[in-house]
Amino acid sequence: MRNKGTLGRLRQIPPRRWAEFWRAVLTDVLFISVSLVFAIGLVRDFRWLGDDVRLLSWLAPALSVVGVIALFFQGLYRVHSRYAGITDIFRLIKASAWLSMACLVGLLAFAHYGNRALSLAEWVLFGFLSTTTLALPRLGRRMYDWYLAYAHRQTPRRRALVVGGGDTGEVVMREMRRNPQVELRVIGFVDDDPQKQSMQIHGYPCLGTTEDIPQIVAEYGVQDVIIAISSADGEVVRRIFNICRATSARVRIVPPFQPLEGRSFHLAQIREVNIEDLLRRAPVQFDLRPVADYIAGERVLITGAGGSIGSELARQIAELGPASLALLGKGENSIYQIEQELRTRLGYEPECIIADVRDSARIEAVFRQQQPTLVFHAAAHKHVPLMEANPIEAIKNNVLGTWVMAETAARHSVRKFVYVSTDKAVNPVSIMGATKRVGEMIVAAVARESATQFAIVRFGNVLGSRGSLVPTLQAQIEQGGPVRITHPDMRRYFMSINEAVHLILRAGSLESHGDLYILDMGEPIRILDMAHDLIRLYGLVPQQDIEIKIVGTRPGEKLHEQLCYDEEVLEPTPNPKIKRVRMNAAPEWRWLQSQLETLLNLCEKEQADAARAMLLELATGKLATYSEWRAIQR
């Protein structure tokens, strides 16, 4: 049975709202009393007489009781100010009418019994002031929300905390303040710099340090934490990420960005944290102005354009204004995908060529038709265990393909030829590494005989490339594990695809005659540590949610890779993060040709073991030198 009494209405108030209820009651009592004081004071010019004080002393409490009861019975203490509507406005008017009637009765009674003159002006002023003051706290929040929703077309926003009060954090906070329609609303920032603890940036206060993030998230109801530290290395990002994992907030990051360089920033660039952000070094930043200068207006050919490196080269080169861009690859599907991406995303239509770099006649025809002035040779088989099982195919594709491309480029007087190599070419023990080392030898030897500028770019593992470590580990995690690691001490150099492509493009802009370029990649990363980071990115705990198994090294794998030989001398370049290796010991081309012919002849005869042995001897310098070869020829 429905309870309509006062006690029943009190019981309808949830216990968690009692504090809010009493706060609202006390506020209404204050507003009613102040309204009466101002109504009488305005009429009397605030020259209080004894009768005025006596009137206030009993009428203000009486009206406060009447007003609270009227508001309560109209149900206005059960309505959240954020959701007040038209119906609640009419209820407020009814309650105010009852309050005004009580005020009139009180004034009439005091005029009769207290011999004080009745003033209708006091009654009218009280009615206006009390209605206005009682309406403000109830309707003000809703009117403010209407203003945001309709004047700015804004949907309810998520509360965000910015990590970092430097230049990048300042740009993020400024952009959010300038764009009230975005989904995020900054409540403040955190920074570990003691000098910033009492600062405000664009009106946003510093709420503490990164160690205070869990407390701030809980206290302010933060839904998003945005890491905005452009200089942060992987260790800093990983520490902040692990702190935030203990909260319910979503963690996102501002990608590497240099506010002082005048580059534009868009809030849409804020993205999820990924494994590249957790690298144990700061990502290398490149100045692309020299790159744009040497690519603009050129006819560019990319081999292996459907692969991870080749497709990223295509994306970046297409935006630098080449006269033409030819994408060459053996797989039609991958070439089709990058072609469609360039068309839809950039509105750029490249030339697409399906060809095999080993086919000298086909490559000759491509060069005659396209007449490229810049060639980026990224086509290669790169999977180490698969190439161990298929040495003949590795030699044909990586060695013969490079030979065909380099000689054809020299014959057609291409201005610049850039060859993409790998750290596995240093002291190679695998078929893949040996083929890439021989590829370096081919490019260096042809460079001695040609006016074409040849450059070799050597770098470590590329994060996120197809068939590489990170996608493999991610697939194992998504399947619930186990994650398979070959050896607990295995270490590798890692870089992002973006860094790799910037290195290739930047090296191409430098004067080169067979020179080799290496990126400063910091210290190698332990694979086991990377597996732990990846598992945590999924919000899981290593060896608790996801098992890690040590399965042993695979054929052709080394525990540690090197970026250069001990005897190679590194020289500085205009970019401090890129070093040059002068190829003074490049082999003589006639000698190398004879060795390559013998090697490929073994491949044609399907003599895999002999071809494997000769390849490794050639790559490691154990074959006869040129002078010894000349003596044999005589």
N, C-alpha and C positions, 0 to 999 in steps of 0.2 A: 504494500500500500504506500502511495506517495506521501511523504511527509512534507507539509507545507509550512510548518512552524519555523520560528527563528532558529531553534536548536537544530532542526533538520537542515536548514541552509548552512549553518556553521559546519555541520558534519560533511557537507559536500566539498569543503575546501580541503585539498590534499595536504597532509602534514608537511610535505616539503615546501609548500607555499605559505606556511604560517608566517615566516619572517617577512616575506614579500607583502603579505596581507597587512600586518601591523605597520609596516613602513608606509604603505599607502594610506592607512587610517590616520596615522600621525601627520602625514603630509596634508591630507584634506582638512584636518583640524586646524593646522597652521594657516592654510589658505583661507578658510572661512573666517578665522579670527582676524587675520590681516585685512581681509576685504572689509569687515565691519569697521575696523580701526580707520582705514583710509576713507571709507564712505563718510563717517562722521567728521573726520579731520578735514576733508576737503570742503565740506559745507561750513564748518566752523573756522576755516583758515588755520586749522591746527592750534586754535586757542582753547585749550581744554578747560572746562569748568567742572565743578564738583559733581553736577548732575551727569555730565558726560562720562566721567570716570565710573560712577555708580552704575550707569547703564551698561557700559562695557563689561564691568566685572561680573554681571550675572547673565547678560544677553549673549555674550560671546561663547561661554561654555554651553548654554542652552542650544544655541544655533548649531554648534559643533556636533552635539549629540543628535539633533534632528537631521543634520546633513549626512552624517555617517549612516544613520538608520535608513534614510531615503536612498542613498547610494547603494546600500547593501541590499535593500529589497528590490531595487532595480537590477540587481545582478552585476553591477559594474566592477565589483571586486573579484569577479571570476573571469574577467576578460583581460587577456594580455594586450598591452598597448600596441604591439606590433600587428595585431589582428583586429583592432577596433574598426567597426563599419558604420554604415548609415543607421542601422537599428540602434546601435549603442549611442549614437548622437541623440536620437529621440529619447532614449532612456535617461540620458544626462539632462536633457531639457526638462523632463518630468521631475526628476529629483531636484533640479534647481528651482522649479516652480513651487514645490513643496517647501523648500528652504526659504524662498522669498515670501511665501505666505506666512511661515513661522516668524520671519523677521517683522512683517507688517503687524502681526498680532502682538509681538513683543513691544514694538514701538508704541502701539495704541495703549497697551496695558501700562507702560511706564508713563505715558502722557497723562493717563487717568489717575494712577496711583502715586506717581512721583512728581506730579505738577511740572513736567517738562514738556515744552511745546513740541507737537508732532511736526516732523519735517519729511514730506514725501520725497524730497530730493535725496535724503539719506537712504530711503528705502530703494529708490531707483538705482542709485549708485551701487548699493550693496548687491542688488540683483545682477547688475552688469559685471561687477568685479568678481563676485563669487562664481558666476557661470563661466567666465573667461579663465580664471585661475584653475578651476576644477577640470576644465576641458584640456588645458595645455599638456599636462603629463600623460593624459589618456590618448589624445589625438596627435600629439607632436611626433611620436615615433612613426605612426602610420603615414602622416603627411611627408615625413622625411623619406620613407621608403618609396612613396609615390613619386616624389621628386626624382629619386635615383632611377626608378624603374621607367618613368615616362619621359622626364626631361632629358635623361642620358641614355635611355633605352638599355638599361643595365639589368642583368639577371643577378640574383644573390651571388656574392663572391666568396671565395675561399680565403681563409686567413693564412697569410704567408709570413715566414721569417727568413730574412736574408742573412746569409753567412758571409761576412766580409764587408768592412766599411771603407775599402779602398776605392780606386777609380772605377773598377768594374761594378762593385756594389752600388756606387753612387749613380752610375748610368742606369742600372736596373731599377733603383728606387725612383729616379727621376722619370723614367719612361712609364712606370706604373702610376705615378702621380698624374702624369699628363694624359693617361689613357684610362679614364674611370670605367670604360666599358669592358675592360679585360676581366677575366674570371678571378684574378687574384687581388687581394687587398693586403698590402704590407702593414704589419703591426709594429715592426721595428727590425733591428738587426743585431747581430752579435759579432764581436771581434776580440781577438786575444791581445791586441795592442793596448797596454794600460792607458795610453794617452787618449784613446777613443772611448773610454768607459763612460765619460760624462758628456759625450758629443750627441748632437742631433744632426741628421742629414735629411734635408728637405722636410723637416718636421718629424722625422721618424727617430725615436730614441734608441740608444744602444742599451740593450736589455741585459747584457752580460757577456760572458765568454763562451767559447764552443762547448766547454764542459757543462755549462748551464742549460744547454739545449733541451734535455729531457724535462727539466723543471719548467722552462718557459713554454714548451709545447703543452704541458698539462695545465698550467695556469691561464694561458691565453687562448686555449682551444685551437692551437696552430694545426692546420691541415696540410700545409706544404712547407718544406724547407728547401731553400734555393741556395746552392753553393755558388758564390760569385767572387772567386779569388783567381784572377788570371795567372798569377805567378805560382799557384799551388802545384807541387809535384804530386806524384801518385801516393806517397806516404801520407801527406796531409789529407788528401781527398779520402783515402782509405780510412784514416782515423775518424774523420767527421762522419763518413758513411756508417761506420760501426757504432758511433754514438747515437746516430739517428735511428739505427735499426732497433734500438730499445724502445722507441716511441711508435705511435700509430701514424705519424706524419709520413707523407709521400716525399721522397728525396729526389730533387732534380738539380741540374747543374747548368751553368752558363758555359758554353764551349769556349776554348781559347780565343781571347778577344783582346785587342789592344786599343782602349778608348782614346789614347793620346795620338794615335795615328790617323784620326779622322775617319775611320771606317764606320759605316752605319751599323746600328744594332737594332734588332727587332725582337720583341718579346717572344715571338714565335720560335726564336732560336733556342730558348730554354728547353732542355730535353732531359730524358732519363739518364742516370749514371750508367756507364757501360765499362767494359773491361779496359778500354783505352785510357779512361780517366784514372785507373788504378795503377798505371805503369809507374815504376819506381824512378821516374825522372820526369821533368817537365817537358811537354811536347815541344819540338823545335819549331820556331816561327821563321817563316821565309818572307823576304821582300819579293813580291812577284812582278814588280815594275820592270826589271831587266828581262824577265821571261816574256812579258807582254810585248816588249820592244822587239824581241827577236822572232816571235811567232806571228805577230800581226802581218798579214799580207803574204805569208808563206804557204806553199803547197805541202801539206803534212800527210805522211803515211804512217800508220800504226799497225804493226803485226801483233797477232795475239790479242786483237782488239776486243774479243768477247770475254777475255779473262778478267780477273779481279784488277790487276794493275792496268792492263790495256784499256778496260772500260772506264776506269777512273781518269786515265790520261785523256781519253776522248771527251769526257765531261768537262775537264778543266781547259783543254785546248780549244774546244768549241766556243768557250766564252771569251777567248783572247783574240778573236778576229782573224783567223787564218783565211787565206784566199780559197783554200779547199781543204777538206779533211777526208781521207780515205781510210776506211776501217777494213783491215784484211784479217781473215781467220778461216780455219778449216771447218769449224762447227757452225752450221747455218743458224741454229736456234739461238746461240749466244750472240751472234752478230745481229740477228733480227731484234733481239731484246734491247741491245744498246742503241740500235737505230731508232726504234720506237720511243725509247726514253728521250733521246736528244730531240726528236720531233715534237713530242708532247710537252716536255718540260722547258725546252729552250727555243722551240720553233726552228731548230737547225736541221737541215737535211744533208747528212754525210753521204759520201760514195761508199757503197758496201761491196766488198770483193770476197768471194769464196775461193780460196786458193791454198795450196800447200807450199810452205816456204822451201821445201826440198825440191820442188819442181822448177828447175832453172829456166826452162822455156816459158812456163806460165809467169814466173816472176819477171822475166825479161819483158814480156808483153805488158804486164801491169806497169812497169816503170816507163815504157814507151808511151802508154796511154795517159797515165797520171802525171808524169814528169815531176815527181816530188822533189822538193828542195830540203826537207827535213824528214828523217826517218827515225822512228822509235821502234827498236826491235825487242818486243816483249814476249814473242812466241817461244814457248818451251814446255817440255814435260818436266814437272817439278816434284812429283811424289816420290820420295826416296825409296820406300820398300817396293813399290810397283816397278820402278826403274831397275832395281836390283834383279827383279824377276824377268825384266824385258830389256836387257842391255842393248840389243841390236836396234830396237825402236828408239831408245833414248839417244843412241849415237847418231842415227839418221836424222832425227828431228832437231836435236840440240846442237850437233856439230855440223852436219851437212847443211841444215837450214841456215845456220849462222854464216857458213862459208858462202852459200849462194847469195844471201842478202848483202853481205859485206862487199863481195866482188861486184855484184850488180850495181850497188850504190856508188862504188868507186868508178865503175865504167861509165855511169851516167852523170858523173860530176855532181853528185848530191852535195849540198853545202855542209850539212851536218848529219852524222849518223850516231845515235846513242844506243848502246847495248846494255841491257838489263842483266846483271849478274847477281851472285849470291855469296854469302859468307861461307857456304859449303864448298866453294871453289878453292878455299885456302887449305893447303895440306889435305887434299880430298882423300877420303877412304870409301866413298860411295860412287856408284855409277853416275848418279845425277850430278854430284859435285865435280866429278872429273870431267863430264861433258861441258859443264859451265866454265871450268878452268881452261879447257881447250878452246872454248868460244872466246874467252878473253885473249888467248894467244893469237887466234885468227884475227881478231879486230886490231890488236896491237901491230901484228905483222903487216896487214893490209895498209894500215895507217902510214907505215914507212914508205910505201910505194905509191901513195895517192895524195892528191891535193885536197881530197875531202877531209873534213875535220871529224875524226872518230873520237868518241868518248865512251868510257866504260863506267857504269855505276854499280857499286857493290854494297849490299845492305843485308841485314838479318831477316828474321821471320816477320811476315806482315800479318798483323792482327786482322782477322775477319776474312782473309782471302779464301777462295773456295778450296776445300780439301785440306785446309791448314789446321793447326792444333786447336784454336779456340772454338770454331764451329763443331769440331769433333767432340770436344769436352762438353759443350753446351747440349749437343744431342744426347749424350750419355746422361747428363743431369736431368734433362726433360723426360727421359725414359725411366727415371727413378734410380739410376745408377746400375752397377758400380761405375765409378770413374777410373779408367785404366791409365796408369802412369808407368812408363817403361823403367825409370830408375829414379830413386829419391834425390840423387845429386845432379841430375841432368839440368843443364842451364842453357838458355838461348838468349840471343839479342832479339828484342822486339821493337817494332815501330808500327805506327798506324798506316793505313793505305794512303791517307792524305799526306803524311810525311814522306812516304816512299815516292809518291808522284811528284811532290814538290822538289825532292832531291833530284829526280830524273830531269825535270824541267829546268831546274837551276843549273845543273851540270851542263845541260845542253847550251846554256847561254854563255858559258865560259870558253875562252880560246883553248883548243885542245887538239893534240896530234897523237891520239892513242893513249891519252892520259886516263888514269883510273881515279874515281872519286869515291870517298867513303864518308858516310854520315857519322858524326859523333853520337853514338847510341848509349853512352853511359856504361853502366855495369850490366852484365848479363843477368837475366831473371831465372830463378829456379822454377822449373815447371810445376813442382809440387806446390809452391807458394801461389802460383797463378791458378791452379785448380782450387785451392782454398778460397781465393778471392772470387772466382766465378760461382762457386757454390753459395757463398754469402750473398752475392748479388741476387740470387734467386730467393733470398730470405731463408735459407736452409743452413744447417750446421754440419760441417764436415765430420765424417765418421759417426755421426749420430743419425742425421736424416739421409745422408748420401755416403755410401761406402767408397773408400779409395783403395784400389788394388795396385800393387807393384807387379808388373807382368814381365819385366826383363827387356833389355834393349833389342831392337829389331836389326835386321841386316843393313849395313851401311850407315848406322847411326854412331855418332860420337857423343861423349858426355858433355864436351865443351866445344864451342865453335870459336873461330878467330875471324877478325875482320881484315887482317893483313898478315903477310909473311914477316918473319923476324927481320929479314934483310931489306924489306921495303922501307923506304924513307918517306915519311909523311911531310907534306909542305902545306902551309896555310893558303887559303883562298880568300877572296873578298868577303865570303861569309864565314864567320868564325866557327860555325858548326860543321863545315864541310872541309875535308882535307884532301889534298891531291897526292897521288902516287905517280911519280915519273916512271914511265915504262922504258927505261934506258936499256933493259935487257930483253927487249922484244925479239923473238926469234926471226931469222931470215925467212922470207916468204917462200922462196923456192924449196928450201929444206922442209918447211912445214907442209907445203903442198904434197911433197912426195910421201911424207908420213901419213897425211890424211888419205891419200889415194890408197895406200896399203891398208889402212884401217877400214876404209869403206869397202874395199875389196873383200876383206874378211867378213864384213857384214853381209855383202851380197851372196857369199857362199854359205851363210848361216853358221859360221864358225864362232859361236857366241863366246866360248871360253877364251879362244885366242884373241878375239876382239876386245873382251873385257881386260885381259892382261895387257895388251898393247895400249889401250886407252889409259889405264892407270899409270903405265910407265911413261907415256907421253905427258900426262898431266902433272906428274911428279918430277919430271926432268931426268928420268933414268935412261931415256933413249940416247942414241949417239948424237953428239953435238953436230953443228953444221960443218965444222972443219973435218970431223971424223967422217961425216957423210960424203963430203967432197973427195976425200981420199979413197973411200970405197968406190965412188963413181969412176975415178980414174983407173 
